[in-house]
Amino acid sequence: VGSAQVIMGRVVDAETRAPQPQVGVLVELPRDSAVGTVTGKDGVFALQLPRGGRFAVRLVVSTDVEVR
């Protein structure tokens, strides 16, 4: 049985340190698959990946959200 990996974090504004809700968090996996979620009101996210390893985490901000 392989072991899963959990990635957790909090997305905040670089200047104000305010939590950033509704930011997409995506990890691309082999074979054209991905695991993703959206940050909560407090900017927190958690993803469970199917196996351990090194992965790149990509943040996706909706086009209707103002970015400074």
C-alpha positions, 0 to 999 in steps of 0.5 A, a space after each residue: 500500500 502506497 502512502 498518500 501525502 497531504 499538502 496544507 497551507 494558507 494563502 495571504 496577501 503579500 503586503 497586508 497579510 490578509 487571508 485570501 479566500 476563493 483562490 484555486 490551489 492546483 497540483 498537476 499529477 502524472 498522466 494528465 490528472 490533477 488535484 485541486 481545491 479552493 481556499 476557505 474564508 481564512 485562506 486555508 487549504 488542504 489537498 490529499 495527493 495519492 502518493 508522496 513526492 515533490 509537487 509544484 503547487 499552482 495558485 489560480 485567481 479568478 479573473 473577477 478578483 482584483 489583484 494588487 
